[in-house]
Amino acid sequence: MNSNVKYALFFLGGVVVGAIGASAVSRGKLDLKSMTTGLISRGLDVKDAVVAKVETVKENVDDLVAEARYEAEQRREKKGSSPA
């Protein structure tokens, strides 16, 4: 599919969804406050999950770096103590 056609379909889909949403809001059948509150709440949950995962990865990387430094130091000491 041509990229221009794809973008045109996305645009038309957005217009349709926007029109449906505007119609629902104008008729009063859509409670925006509770919907946005729920959406923000879910967004905060996702943010907390991502931050926790990033922290775990950071700790794992810090552990790997510490182990690598220890091994490098052990190799240096071993090289220095062996007769040349």
mmCIF file of the N, C-alpha and C atoms, coordinates in Angstrom:
data_MODEL
# 
_entry.id   MODEL 
# 
loop_
_atom_site.group_PDB 
_atom_site.id 
_atom_site.type_symbol 
_atom_site.label_atom_id 
_atom_site.label_alt_id 
_atom_site.label_comp_id 
_atom_site.label_asym_id 
_atom_site.label_entity_id 
_atom_site.label_seq_id 
_atom_site.pdbx_PDB_ins_code 
_atom_site.Cartn_x 
_atom_site.Cartn_y 
_atom_site.Cartn_z 
_atom_site.occupancy 
_atom_site.B_iso_or_equiv 
_atom_site.pdbx_formal_charge 
_atom_site.auth_seq_id 
_atom_site.auth_comp_id 
_atom_site.auth_asym_id 
_atom_site.auth_atom_id 
_atom_site.pdbx_PDB_model_num 
ATOM 1   N N  . MET A 1 1  ? 0.849   -1.172  0.000  1.00 0.00 ? 1  MET A N  1 
ATOM 2   C CA . MET A 1 1  ? 0.000   0.000   0.000  1.00 0.00 ? 1  MET A CA 1 
ATOM 3   C C  . MET A 1 1  ? 0.894   1.233   0.000  1.00 0.00 ? 1  MET A C  1 
ATOM 4   N N  . ASN A 1 2  ? 0.529   2.178   -0.805 1.00 0.00 ? 2  ASN A N  1 
ATOM 5   C CA . ASN A 1 2  ? 1.259   3.429   -0.904 1.00 0.00 ? 2  ASN A CA 1 
ATOM 6   C C  . ASN A 1 2  ? 1.194   4.167   0.435  1.00 0.00 ? 2  ASN A C  1 
ATOM 7   N N  . SER A 1 3  ? 2.300   4.799   0.836  1.00 0.00 ? 3  SER A N  1 
ATOM 8   C CA . SER A 1 3  ? 2.321   5.473   2.137  1.00 0.00 ? 3  SER A CA 1 
ATOM 9   C C  . SER A 1 3  ? 1.342   6.648   2.177  1.00 0.00 ? 3  SER A C  1 
ATOM 10  N N  . ASN A 1 4  ? 1.142   7.317   1.049  1.00 0.00 ? 4  ASN A N  1 
ATOM 11  C CA . ASN A 1 4  ? 0.183   8.430   1.028  1.00 0.00 ? 4  ASN A CA 1 
ATOM 12  C C  . ASN A 1 4  ? -1.233  7.933   1.288  1.00 0.00 ? 4  ASN A C  1 
ATOM 13  N N  . VAL A 1 5  ? -1.570  6.791   0.727  1.00 0.00 ? 5  VAL A N  1 
ATOM 14  C CA . VAL A 1 5  ? -2.899  6.217   0.943  1.00 0.00 ? 5  VAL A CA 1 
ATOM 15  C C  . VAL A 1 5  ? -3.045  5.818   2.410  1.00 0.00 ? 5  VAL A C  1 
ATOM 16  N N  . LYS A 1 6  ? -1.984  5.248   2.967  1.00 0.00 ? 6  LYS A N  1 
ATOM 17  C CA . LYS A 1 6  ? -2.027  4.836   4.364  1.00 0.00 ? 6  LYS A CA 1 
ATOM 18  C C  . LYS A 1 6  ? -2.256  6.045   5.281  1.00 0.00 ? 6  LYS A C  1 
ATOM 19  N N  . TYR A 1 7  ? -1.512  7.125   5.022  1.00 0.00 ? 7  TYR A N  1 
ATOM 20  C CA . TYR A 1 7  ? -1.677  8.328   5.842  1.00 0.00 ? 7  TYR A CA 1 
ATOM 21  C C  . TYR A 1 7  ? -3.063  8.941   5.655  1.00 0.00 ? 7  TYR A C  1 
ATOM 22  N N  . ALA A 1 8  ? -3.588  8.891   4.448  1.00 0.00 ? 8  ALA A N  1 
ATOM 23  C CA . ALA A 1 8  ? -4.925  9.421   4.200  1.00 0.00 ? 8  ALA A CA 1 
ATOM 24  C C  . ALA A 1 8  ? -5.973  8.613   4.963  1.00 0.00 ? 8  ALA A C  1 
ATOM 25  N N  . LEU A 1 9  ? -5.801  7.285   5.004  1.00 0.00 ? 9  LEU A N  1 
ATOM 26  C CA . LEU A 1 9  ? -6.742  6.453   5.757  1.00 0.00 ? 9  LEU A CA 1 
ATOM 27  C C  . LEU A 1 9  ? -6.654  6.725   7.259  1.00 0.00 ? 9  LEU A C  1 
ATOM 28  N N  . PHE A 1 10 ? -5.424  6.913   7.766  1.00 0.00 ? 10 PHE A N  1 
ATOM 29  C CA . PHE A 1 10 ? -5.278  7.271   9.183  1.00 0.00 ? 10 PHE A CA 1 
ATOM 30  C C  . PHE A 1 10 ? -5.963  8.597   9.479  1.00 0.00 ? 10 PHE A C  1 
ATOM 31  N N  . PHE A 1 11 ? -5.784  9.570   8.595  1.00 0.00 ? 11 PHE A N  1 
ATOM 32  C CA . PHE A 1 11 ? -6.409  10.876  8.776  1.00 0.00 ? 11 PHE A CA 1 
ATOM 33  C C  . PHE A 1 11 ? -7.931  10.754  8.788  1.00 0.00 ? 11 PHE A C  1 
ATOM 34  N N  . LEU A 1 12 ? -8.464  10.027  7.823  1.00 0.00 ? 12 LEU A N  1 
ATOM 35  C CA . LEU A 1 12 ? -9.918  9.858   7.755  1.00 0.00 ? 12 LEU A CA 1 
ATOM 36  C C  . LEU A 1 12 ? -10.440 9.105   8.984  1.00 0.00 ? 12 LEU A C  1 
ATOM 37  N N  . GLY A 1 13 ? -9.705  8.108   9.440  1.00 0.00 ? 13 GLY A N  1 
ATOM 38  C CA . GLY A 1 13 ? -10.098 7.402   10.661 1.00 0.00 ? 13 GLY A CA 1 
ATOM 39  C C  . GLY A 1 13 ? -10.124 8.337   11.858 1.00 0.00 ? 13 GLY A C  1 
ATOM 40  N N  . GLY A 1 14 ? -9.141  9.218   11.957 1.00 0.00 ? 14 GLY A N  1 
ATOM 41  C CA . GLY A 1 14 ? -9.115  10.197  13.046 1.00 0.00 ? 14 GLY A CA 1 
ATOM 42  C C  . GLY A 1 14 ? -10.285 11.162  12.978 1.00 0.00 ? 14 GLY A C  1 
ATOM 43  N N  . VAL A 1 15 ? -10.631 11.574  11.768 1.00 0.00 ? 15 VAL A N  1 
ATOM 44  C CA . VAL A 1 15 ? -11.777 12.478  11.598 1.00 0.00 ? 15 VAL A CA 1 
ATOM 45  C C  . VAL A 1 15 ? -13.055 11.781  12.038 1.00 0.00 ? 15 VAL A C  1 
ATOM 46  N N  . VAL A 1 16 ? -13.217 10.520  11.660 1.00 0.00 ? 16 VAL A N  1 
ATOM 47  C CA . VAL A 1 16 ? -14.419 9.771   12.036 1.00 0.00 ? 16 VAL A CA 1 
ATOM 48  C C  . VAL A 1 16 ? -14.504 9.613   13.547 1.00 0.00 ? 16 VAL A C  1 
ATOM 49  N N  . VAL A 1 17 ? -13.388 9.215   14.177 1.00 0.00 ? 17 VAL A N  1 
ATOM 50  C CA . VAL A 1 17 ? -13.383 9.044   15.632 1.00 0.00 ? 17 VAL A CA 1 
ATOM 51  C C  . VAL A 1 17 ? -13.658 10.376  16.324 1.00 0.00 ? 17 VAL A C  1 
ATOM 52  N N  . GLY A 1 18 ? -13.078 11.451  15.812 1.00 0.00 ? 18 GLY A N  1 
ATOM 53  C CA . GLY A 1 18 ? -13.332 12.773  16.380 1.00 0.00 ? 18 GLY A CA 1 
ATOM 54  C C  . GLY A 1 18 ? -14.781 13.191  16.255 1.00 0.00 ? 18 GLY A C  1 
ATOM 55  N N  . ALA A 1 19 ? -15.375 12.909  15.121 1.00 0.00 ? 19 ALA A N  1 
ATOM 56  C CA . ALA A 1 19 ? -16.782 13.259  14.910 1.00 0.00 ? 19 ALA A CA 1 
ATOM 57  C C  . ALA A 1 19 ? -17.681 12.469  15.847 1.00 0.00 ? 19 ALA A C  1 
ATOM 58  N N  . ILE A 1 20 ? -17.391 11.195  16.026 1.00 0.00 ? 20 ILE A N  1 
ATOM 59  C CA . ILE A 1 20 ? -18.186 10.372  16.950 1.00 0.00 ? 20 ILE A CA 1 
ATOM 60  C C  . ILE A 1 20 ? -18.038 10.889  18.374 1.00 0.00 ? 20 ILE A C  1 
ATOM 61  N N  . GLY A 1 21 ? -16.814 11.221  18.758 1.00 0.00 ? 21 GLY A N  1 
ATOM 62  C CA . GLY A 1 21 ? -16.591 11.748  20.103 1.00 0.00 ? 21 GLY A CA 1 
ATOM 63  C C  . GLY A 1 21 ? -17.279 13.082  20.322 1.00 0.00 ? 21 GLY A C  1 
ATOM 64  N N  . ALA A 1 22 ? -17.201 13.969  19.338 1.00 0.00 ? 22 ALA A N  1 
ATOM 65  C CA . ALA A 1 22 ? -17.867 15.266  19.455 1.00 0.00 ? 22 ALA A CA 1 
ATOM 66  C C  . ALA A 1 22 ? -19.376 15.094  19.556 1.00 0.00 ? 22 ALA A C  1 
ATOM 67  N N  . SER A 1 23 ? -19.914 14.170  18.798 1.00 0.00 ? 23 SER A N  1 
ATOM 68  C CA . SER A 1 23 ? -21.351 13.904  18.850 1.00 0.00 ? 23 SER A CA 1 
ATOM 69  C C  . SER A 1 23 ? -21.756 13.382  20.232 1.00 0.00 ? 23 SER A C  1 
ATOM 70  N N  . ALA A 1 24 ? -20.967 12.461  20.779 1.00 0.00 ? 24 ALA A N  1 
ATOM 71  C CA . ALA A 1 24 ? -21.287 11.909  22.101 1.00 0.00 ? 24 ALA A CA 1 
ATOM 72  C C  . ALA A 1 24 ? -21.196 12.973  23.183 1.00 0.00 ? 24 ALA A C  1 
ATOM 73  N N  . VAL A 1 25 ? -20.201 13.849  23.101 1.00 0.00 ? 25 VAL A N  1 
ATOM 74  C CA . VAL A 1 25 ? -20.046 14.909  24.102 1.00 0.00 ? 25 VAL A CA 1 
ATOM 75  C C  . VAL A 1 25 ? -21.200 15.899  24.001 1.00 0.00 ? 25 VAL A C  1 
ATOM 76  N N  . SER A 1 26 ? -21.589 16.261  22.788 1.00 0.00 ? 26 SER A N  1 
ATOM 77  C CA . SER A 1 26 ? -22.666 17.245  22.624 1.00 0.00 ? 26 SER A CA 1 
ATOM 78  C C  . SER A 1 26 ? -24.004 16.704  23.113 1.00 0.00 ? 26 SER A C  1 
ATOM 79  N N  . ARG A 1 27 ? -24.195 15.393  23.066 1.00 0.00 ? 27 ARG A N  1 
ATOM 80  C CA . ARG A 1 27 ? -25.440 14.791  23.548 1.00 0.00 ? 27 ARG A CA 1 
ATOM 81  C C  . ARG A 1 27 ? -25.400 14.519  25.051 1.00 0.00 ? 27 ARG A C  1 
ATOM 82  N N  . GLY A 1 28 ? -24.255 14.707  25.639 1.00 0.00 ? 28 GLY A N  1 
ATOM 83  C CA . GLY A 1 28 ? -24.134 14.513  27.083 1.00 0.00 ? 28 GLY A CA 1 
ATOM 84  C C  . GLY A 1 28 ? -24.027 13.057  27.495 1.00 0.00 ? 28 GLY A C  1 
ATOM 85  N N  . LYS A 1 29 ? -23.726 12.175  26.583 1.00 0.00 ? 29 LYS A N  1 
ATOM 86  C CA . LYS A 1 29 ? -23.647 10.759  26.901 1.00 0.00 ? 29 LYS A CA 1 
ATOM 87  C C  . LYS A 1 29 ? -22.231 10.321  27.265 1.00 0.00 ? 29 LYS A C  1 
ATOM 88  N N  . LEU A 1 30 ? -21.333 11.263  27.311 1.00 0.00 ? 30 LEU A N  1 
ATOM 89  C CA . LEU A 1 30 ? -19.940 10.936  27.578 1.00 0.00 ? 30 LEU A CA 1 
ATOM 90  C C  . LEU A 1 30 ? -19.467 11.772  28.752 1.00 0.00 ? 30 LEU A C  1 
ATOM 91  N N  . ASP A 1 31 ? -19.096 11.100  29.847 1.00 0.00 ? 31 ASP A N  1 
ATOM 92  C CA . ASP A 1 31 ? -18.621 11.805  31.028 1.00 0.00 ? 31 ASP A CA 1 
ATOM 93  C C  . ASP A 1 31 ? -17.105 11.937  30.923 1.00 0.00 ? 31 ASP A C  1 
ATOM 94  N N  . LEU A 1 32 ? -16.661 13.106  30.494 1.00 0.00 ? 32 LEU A N  1 
ATOM 95  C CA . LEU A 1 32 ? -15.237 13.303  30.251 1.00 0.00 ? 32 LEU A CA 1 
ATOM 96  C C  . LEU A 1 32 ? -14.410 13.284  31.525 1.00 0.00 ? 32 LEU A C  1 
ATOM 97  N N  . LYS A 1 33 ? -14.951 13.808  32.615 1.00 0.00 ? 33 LYS A N  1 
ATOM 98  C CA . LYS A 1 33 ? -14.169 13.895  33.844 1.00 0.00 ? 33 LYS A CA 1 
ATOM 99  C C  . LYS A 1 33 ? -13.792 12.505  34.361 1.00 0.00 ? 33 LYS A C  1 
ATOM 100 N N  . SER A 1 34 ? -14.748 11.598  34.443 1.00 0.00 ? 34 SER A N  1 
ATOM 101 C CA . SER A 1 34 ? -14.430 10.270  34.953 1.00 0.00 ? 34 SER A CA 1 
ATOM 102 C C  . SER A 1 34 ? -13.538 9.509   33.969 1.00 0.00 ? 34 SER A C  1 
ATOM 103 N N  . MET A 1 35 ? -13.749 9.740   32.669 1.00 0.00 ? 35 MET A N  1 
ATOM 104 C CA . MET A 1 35 ? -12.924 9.058   31.680 1.00 0.00 ? 35 MET A CA 1 
ATOM 105 C C  . MET A 1 35 ? -11.478 9.559   31.734 1.00 0.00 ? 35 MET A C  1 
ATOM 106 N N  . THR A 1 36 ? -11.287 10.866  31.842 1.00 0.00 ? 36 THR A N  1 
ATOM 107 C CA . THR A 1 36 ? -9.924  11.391  31.906 1.00 0.00 ? 36 THR A CA 1 
ATOM 108 C C  . THR A 1 36 ? -9.258  11.029  33.223 1.00 0.00 ? 36 THR A C  1 
ATOM 109 N N  . THR A 1 37 ? -10.020 10.983  34.305 1.00 0.00 ? 37 THR A N  1 
ATOM 110 C CA . THR A 1 37 ? -9.458  10.575  35.587 1.00 0.00 ? 37 THR A CA 1 
ATOM 111 C C  . THR A 1 37 ? -8.965  9.132   35.518 1.00 0.00 ? 37 THR A C  1 
ATOM 112 N N  . GLY A 1 38 ? -9.765  8.272   34.935 1.00 0.00 ? 38 GLY A N  1 
ATOM 113 C CA . GLY A 1 38 ? -9.355  6.875   34.768 1.00 0.00 ? 38 GLY A CA 1 
ATOM 114 C C  . GLY A 1 38 ? -8.145  6.746   33.869 1.00 0.00 ? 38 GLY A C  1 
ATOM 115 N N  . LEU A 1 39 ? -8.119  7.521   32.800 1.00 0.00 ? 39 LEU A N  1 
ATOM 116 C CA . LEU A 1 39 ? -6.998  7.473   31.872 1.00 0.00 ? 39 LEU A CA 1 
ATOM 117 C C  . LEU A 1 39 ? -5.708  7.949   32.543 1.00 0.00 ? 39 LEU A C  1 
ATOM 118 N N  . ILE A 1 40 ? -5.788  9.029   33.280 1.00 0.00 ? 40 ILE A N  1 
ATOM 119 C CA . ILE A 1 40 ? -4.608  9.537   33.983 1.00 0.00 ? 40 ILE A CA 1 
ATOM 120 C C  . ILE A 1 40 ? -4.159  8.548   35.047 1.00 0.00 ? 40 ILE A C  1 
ATOM 121 N N  . SER A 1 41 ? -5.112  7.948   35.744 1.00 0.00 ? 41 SER A N  1 
ATOM 122 C CA . SER A 1 41 ? -4.776  6.949   36.763 1.00 0.00 ? 41 SER A CA 1 
ATOM 123 C C  . SER A 1 41 ? -4.029  5.772   36.151 1.00 0.00 ? 41 SER A C  1 
ATOM 124 N N  . ARG A 1 42 ? -4.509  5.282   35.034 1.00 0.00 ? 42 ARG A N  1 
ATOM 125 C CA . ARG A 1 42 ? -3.826  4.170   34.344 1.00 0.00 ? 42 ARG A CA 1 
ATOM 126 C C  . ARG A 1 42 ? -2.449  4.604   33.851 1.00 0.00 ? 42 ARG A C  1 
ATOM 127 N N  . GLY A 1 43 ? -2.349  5.835   33.385 1.00 0.00 ? 43 GLY A N  1 
ATOM 128 C CA . GLY A 1 43 ? -1.056  6.357   32.943 1.00 0.00 ? 43 GLY A CA 1 
ATOM 129 C C  . GLY A 1 43 ? -0.051  6.402   34.081 1.00 0.00 ? 43 GLY A C  1 
ATOM 130 N N  . LEU A 1 44 ? -0.514  6.794   35.264 1.00 0.00 ? 44 LEU A N  1 
ATOM 131 C CA . LEU A 1 44 ? 0.372   6.818   36.432 1.00 0.00 ? 44 LEU A CA 1 
ATOM 132 C C  . LEU A 1 44 ? 0.794   5.407   36.823 1.00 0.00 ? 44 LEU A C  1 
ATOM 133 N N  . ASP A 1 45 ? -0.118  4.442   36.703 1.00 0.00 ? 45 ASP A N  1 
ATOM 134 C CA . ASP A 1 45 ? 0.242   3.047   36.980 1.00 0.00 ? 45 ASP A CA 1 
ATOM 135 C C  . ASP A 1 45 ? 1.323   2.556   36.025 1.00 0.00 ? 45 ASP A C  1 
ATOM 136 N N  . VAL A 1 46 ? 1.172   2.901   34.753 1.00 0.00 ? 46 VAL A N  1 
ATOM 137 C CA . VAL A 1 46 ? 2.169   2.501   33.757 1.00 0.00 ? 46 VAL A CA 1 
ATOM 138 C C  . VAL A 1 46 ? 3.509   3.166   34.064 1.00 0.00 ? 46 VAL A C  1 
ATOM 139 N N  . LYS A 1 47 ? 3.456   4.450   34.411 1.00 0.00 ? 47 LYS A N  1 
ATOM 140 C CA . LYS A 1 47 ? 4.694   5.177   34.742 1.00 0.00 ? 47 LYS A CA 1 
ATOM 141 C C  . LYS A 1 47 ? 5.407   4.515   35.911 1.00 0.00 ? 47 LYS A C  1 
ATOM 142 N N  . ASP A 1 48 ? 4.660   4.158   36.953 1.00 0.00 ? 48 ASP A N  1 
ATOM 143 C CA . ASP A 1 48 ? 5.265   3.505   38.117 1.00 0.00 ? 48 ASP A CA 1 
ATOM 144 C C  . ASP A 1 48 ? 5.886   2.164   37.751 1.00 0.00 ? 48 ASP A C  1 
ATOM 145 N N  . ALA A 1 49 ? 5.205   1.416   36.893 1.00 0.00 ? 49 ALA A N  1 
ATOM 146 C CA . ALA A 1 49 ? 5.738   0.119   36.464 1.00 0.00 ? 49 ALA A CA 1 
ATOM 147 C C  . ALA A 1 49 ? 7.017   0.296   35.657 1.00 0.00 ? 49 ALA A C  1 
ATOM 148 N N  . VAL A 1 50 ? 7.035   1.292   34.783 1.00 0.00 ? 50 VAL A N  1 
ATOM 149 C CA . VAL A 1 50 ? 8.225   1.540   33.970 1.00 0.00 ? 50 VAL A CA 1 
ATOM 150 C C  . VAL A 1 50 ? 9.381   2.003   34.841 1.00 0.00 ? 50 VAL A C  1 
ATOM 151 N N  . VAL A 1 51 ? 9.109   2.887   35.795 1.00 0.00 ? 51 VAL A N  1 
ATOM 152 C CA . VAL A 1 51 ? 10.166  3.371   36.689 1.00 0.00 ? 51 VAL A CA 1 
ATOM 153 C C  . VAL A 1 51 ? 10.739  2.214   37.508 1.00 0.00 ? 51 VAL A C  1 
ATOM 154 N N  . ALA A 1 52 ? 9.885   1.328   37.984 1.00 0.00 ? 52 ALA A N  1 
ATOM 155 C CA . ALA A 1 52 ? 10.358  0.175   38.749 1.00 0.00 ? 52 ALA A CA 1 
ATOM 156 C C  . ALA A 1 52 ? 11.224  -0.729  37.883 1.00 0.00 ? 52 ALA A C  1 
ATOM 157 N N  . LYS A 1 53 ? 10.814  -0.956  36.644 1.00 0.00 ? 53 LYS A N  1 
ATOM 158 C CA . LYS A 1 53 ? 11.592  -1.801  35.735 1.00 0.00 ? 53 LYS A CA 1 
ATOM 159 C C  . LYS A 1 53 ? 12.938  -1.160  35.414 1.00 0.00 ? 53 LYS A C  1 
ATOM 160 N N  . VAL A 1 54 ? 12.943  0.141   35.182 1.00 0.00 ? 54 VAL A N  1 
ATOM 161 C CA . VAL A 1 54 ? 14.191  0.850   34.895 1.00 0.00 ? 54 VAL A CA 1 
ATOM 162 C C  . VAL A 1 54 ? 15.126  0.772   36.091 1.00 0.00 ? 54 VAL A C  1 
ATOM 163 N N  . GLU A 1 55 ? 14.584  0.910   37.280 1.00 0.00 ? 55 GLU A N  1 
ATOM 164 C CA . GLU A 1 55 ? 15.406  0.821   38.492 1.00 0.00 ? 55 GLU A CA 1 
ATOM 165 C C  . GLU A 1 55 ? 16.025  -0.570  38.633 1.00 0.00 ? 55 GLU A C  1 
ATOM 166 N N  . THR A 1 56 ? 15.253  -1.600  38.332 1.00 0.00 ? 56 THR A N  1 
ATOM 167 C CA . THR A 1 56 ? 15.769  -2.973  38.390 1.00 0.00 ? 56 THR A CA 1 
ATOM 168 C C  . THR A 1 56 ? 16.893  -3.170  37.381 1.00 0.00 ? 56 THR A C  1 
ATOM 169 N N  . VAL A 1 57 ? 16.687  -2.685  36.173 1.00 0.00 ? 57 VAL A N  1 
ATOM 170 C CA . VAL A 1 57 ? 17.721  -2.803  35.138 1.00 0.00 ? 57 VAL A CA 1 
ATOM 171 C C  . VAL A 1 57 ? 18.971  -2.041  35.555 1.00 0.00 ? 57 VAL A C  1 
ATOM 172 N N  . LYS A 1 58 ? 18.787  -0.855  36.115 1.00 0.00 ? 58 LYS A N  1 
ATOM 173 C CA . LYS A 1 58 ? 19.932  -0.044  36.570 1.00 0.00 ? 58 LYS A CA 1 
ATOM 174 C C  . LYS A 1 58 ? 20.722  -0.784  37.642 1.00 0.00 ? 58 LYS A C  1 
ATOM 175 N N  . GLU A 1 59 ? 20.028  -1.393  38.586 1.00 0.00 ? 59 GLU A N  1 
ATOM 176 C CA . GLU A 1 59 ? 20.709  -2.144  39.630 1.00 0.00 ? 59 GLU A CA 1 
ATOM 177 C C  . GLU A 1 59 ? 21.480  -3.327  39.047 1.00 0.00 ? 59 GLU A C  1 
ATOM 178 N N  . ASN A 1 60 ? 20.880  -4.022  38.088 1.00 0.00 ? 60 ASN A N  1 
ATOM 179 C CA . ASN A 1 60 ? 21.560  -5.150  37.448 1.00 0.00 ? 60 ASN A CA 1 
ATOM 180 C C  . ASN A 1 60 ? 22.809  -4.699  36.699 1.00 0.00 ? 60 ASN A C  1 
ATOM 181 N N  . VAL A 1 61 ? 22.721  -3.581  36.007 1.00 0.00 ? 61 VAL A N  1 
ATOM 182 C CA . VAL A 1 61 ? 23.885  -3.060  35.291 1.00 0.00 ? 61 VAL A CA 1 
ATOM 183 C C  . VAL A 1 61 ? 24.972  -2.642  36.276 1.00 0.00 ? 61 VAL A C  1 
ATOM 184 N N  . ASP A 1 62 ? 24.584  -2.003  37.377 1.00 0.00 ? 62 ASP A N  1 
ATOM 185 C CA . ASP A 1 62 ? 25.563  -1.626  38.393 1.00 0.00 ? 62 ASP A CA 1 
ATOM 186 C C  . ASP A 1 62 ? 26.266  -2.855  38.954 1.00 0.00 ? 62 ASP A C  1 
ATOM 187 N N  . ASP A 1 63 ? 25.522  -3.936  39.187 1.00 0.00 ? 63 ASP A N  1 
ATOM 188 C CA . ASP A 1 63 ? 26.123  -5.180  39.678 1.00 0.00 ? 63 ASP A CA 1 
ATOM 189 C C  . ASP A 1 63 ? 27.111  -5.752  38.660 1.00 0.00 ? 63 ASP A C  1 
ATOM 190 N N  . LEU A 1 64 ? 26.725  -5.745  37.400 1.00 0.00 ? 64 LEU A N  1 
ATOM 191 C CA . LEU A 1 64 ? 27.613  -6.262  36.355 1.00 0.00 ? 64 LEU A CA 1 
ATOM 192 C C  . LEU A 1 64 ? 28.897  -5.445  36.255 1.00 0.00 ? 64 LEU A C  1 
ATOM 193 N N  . VAL A 1 65 ? 28.772  -4.132  36.341 1.00 0.00 ? 65 VAL A N  1 
ATOM 194 C CA . VAL A 1 65 ? 29.954  -3.271  36.274 1.00 0.00 ? 65 VAL A CA 1 
ATOM 195 C C  . VAL A 1 65 ? 30.865  -3.532  37.473 1.00 0.00 ? 65 VAL A C  1 
ATOM 196 N N  . ALA A 1 66 ? 30.293  -3.685  38.651 1.00 0.00 ? 66 ALA A N  1 
ATOM 197 C CA . ALA A 1 66 ? 31.108  -3.964  39.841 1.00 0.00 ? 66 ALA A CA 1 
ATOM 198 C C  . ALA A 1 66 ? 31.825  -5.299  39.710 1.00 0.00 ? 66 ALA A C  1 
ATOM 199 N N  . GLU A 1 67 ? 31.129  -6.315  39.210 1.00 0.00 ? 67 GLU A N  1 
ATOM 200 C CA . GLU A 1 67 ? 31.761  -7.616  39.009 1.00 0.00 ? 67 GLU A CA 1 
ATOM 201 C C  . GLU A 1 67 ? 32.875  -7.538  37.965 1.00 0.00 ? 67 GLU A C  1 
ATOM 202 N N  . ALA A 1 68 ? 32.657  -6.798  36.895 1.00 0.00 ? 68 ALA A N  1 
ATOM 203 C CA . ALA A 1 68 ? 33.669  -6.652  35.849 1.00 0.00 ? 68 ALA A CA 1 
ATOM 204 C C  . ALA A 1 68 ? 34.896  -5.927  36.392 1.00 0.00 ? 68 ALA A C  1 
ATOM 205 N N  . ARG A 1 69 ? 34.678  -4.896  37.199 1.00 0.00 ? 69 ARG A N  1 
ATOM 206 C CA . ARG A 1 69 ? 35.816  -4.181  37.794 1.00 0.00 ? 69 ARG A CA 1 
ATOM 207 C C  . ARG A 1 69 ? 36.602  -5.096  38.722 1.00 0.00 ? 69 ARG A C  1 
ATOM 208 N N  . TYR A 1 70 ? 35.896  -5.916  39.490 1.00 0.00 ? 70 TYR A N  1 
ATOM 209 C CA . TYR A 1 70 ? 36.565  -6.839  40.404 1.00 0.00 ? 70 TYR A CA 1 
ATOM 210 C C  . TYR A 1 70 ? 37.405  -7.853  39.626 1.00 0.00 ? 70 TYR A C  1 
ATOM 211 N N  . GLU A 1 71 ? 36.828  -8.401  38.563 1.00 0.00 ? 71 GLU A N  1 
ATOM 212 C CA . GLU A 1 71 ? 37.575  -9.361  37.748 1.00 0.00 ? 71 GLU A CA 1 
ATOM 213 C C  . GLU A 1 71 ? 38.785  -8.719  37.088 1.00 0.00 ? 71 GLU A C  1 
ATOM 214 N N  . ALA A 1 72 ? 38.624  -7.481  36.601 1.00 0.00 ? 72 ALA A N  1 
ATOM 215 C CA . ALA A 1 72 ? 39.750  -6.780  35.980 1.00 0.00 ? 72 ALA A CA 1 
ATOM 216 C C  . ALA A 1 72 ? 40.855  -6.542  37.008 1.00 0.00 ? 72 ALA A C  1 
ATOM 217 N N  . GLU A 1 73 ? 40.481  -6.179  38.212 1.00 0.00 ? 73 GLU A N  1 
ATOM 218 C CA . GLU A 1 73 ? 41.465  -5.956  39.280 1.00 0.00 ? 73 GLU A CA 1 
ATOM 219 C C  . GLU A 1 73 ? 42.172  -7.264  39.629 1.00 0.00 ? 73 GLU A C  1 
ATOM 220 N N  . GLN A 1 74 ? 41.436  -8.359  39.664 1.00 0.00 ? 74 GLN A N  1 
ATOM 221 C CA . GLN A 1 74 ? 42.048  -9.659  39.948 1.00 0.00 ? 74 GLN A CA 1 
ATOM 222 C C  . GLN A 1 74 ? 43.051  -10.035 38.861 1.00 0.00 ? 74 GLN A C  1 
ATOM 223 N N  . ARG A 1 75 ? 42.732  -9.787  37.599 1.00 0.00 ? 75 ARG A N  1 
ATOM 224 C CA . ARG A 1 75 ? 43.658  -10.080 36.505 1.00 0.00 ? 75 ARG A CA 1 
ATOM 225 C C  . ARG A 1 75 ? 44.911  -9.227  36.607 1.00 0.00 ? 75 ARG A C  1 
ATOM 226 N N  . ARG A 1 76 ? 44.746  -7.940  36.950 1.00 0.00 ? 76 ARG A N  1 
ATOM 227 C CA . ARG A 1 76 ? 45.905  -7.056  37.100 1.00 0.00 ? 76 ARG A CA 1 
ATOM 228 C C  . ARG A 1 76 ? 46.820  -7.539  38.217 1.00 0.00 ? 76 ARG A C  1 
ATOM 229 N N  . GLU A 1 77 ? 46.213  -7.940  39.334 1.00 0.00 ? 77 GLU A N  1 
ATOM 230 C CA . GLU A 1 77 ? 47.020  -8.429  40.451 1.00 0.00 ? 77 GLU A CA 1 
ATOM 231 C C  . GLU A 1 77 ? 47.737  -9.722  40.073 1.00 0.00 ? 77 GLU A C  1 
ATOM 232 N N  . LYS A 1 78 ? 47.063  -10.570 39.344 1.00 0.00 ? 78 LYS A N  1 
ATOM 233 C CA . LYS A 1 78 ? 47.654  -11.847 38.923 1.00 0.00 ? 78 LYS A CA 1 
ATOM 234 C C  . LYS A 1 78 ? 48.812  -11.610 37.963 1.00 0.00 ? 78 LYS A C  1 
ATOM 235 N N  . LYS A 1 79 ? 48.668  -10.666 37.048 1.00 0.00 ? 79 LYS A N  1 
ATOM 236 C CA . LYS A 1 79 ? 49.737  -10.325 36.113 1.00 0.00 ? 79 LYS A CA 1 
ATOM 237 C C  . LYS A 1 79 ? 50.942  -9.737  36.853 1.00 0.00 ? 79 LYS A C  1 
ATOM 238 N N  . GLY A 1 80 ? 50.673  -8.903  37.821 1.00 0.00 ? 80 GLY A N  1 
ATOM 239 C CA . GLY A 1 80 ? 51.743  -8.240  38.560 1.00 0.00 ? 80 GLY A CA 1 
ATOM 240 C C  . GLY A 1 80 ? 52.520  -9.187  39.432 1.00 0.00 ? 80 GLY A C  1 
ATOM 241 N N  . SER A 1 81 ? 51.896  -10.243 39.962 1.00 0.00 ? 81 SER A N  1 
ATOM 242 C CA . SER A 1 81 ? 52.576  -11.163 40.882 1.00 0.00 ? 81 SER A CA 1 
ATOM 243 C C  . SER A 1 81 ? 53.293  -12.291 40.168 1.00 0.00 ? 81 SER A C  1 
ATOM 244 N N  . SER A 1 82 ? 52.942  -12.583 38.901 1.00 0.00 ? 82 SER A N  1 
ATOM 245 C CA . SER A 1 82 ? 53.592  -13.686 38.204 1.00 0.00 ? 82 SER A CA 1 
ATOM 246 C C  . SER A 1 82 ? 54.945  -13.238 37.668 1.00 0.00 ? 82 SER A C  1 
ATOM 247 N N  . PRO A 1 83 ? 55.934  -14.153 37.663 1.00 0.00 ? 83 PRO A N  1 
ATOM 248 C CA . PRO A 1 83 ? 57.244  -13.784 37.137 1.00 0.00 ? 83 PRO A CA 1 
ATOM 249 C C  . PRO A 1 83 ? 57.192  -13.563 35.631 1.00 0.00 ? 83 PRO A C  1 
ATOM 250 N N  . ALA A 1 84 ? 57.909  -12.552 35.190 1.00 0.00 ? 84 ALA A N  1 
ATOM 251 C CA . ALA A 1 84 ? 57.874  -12.199 33.771 1.00 0.00 ? 84 ALA A CA 1 
ATOM 252 C C  . ALA A 1 84 ? 58.986  -12.848 33.003 1.00 0.00 ? 84 ALA A C  1 
# 
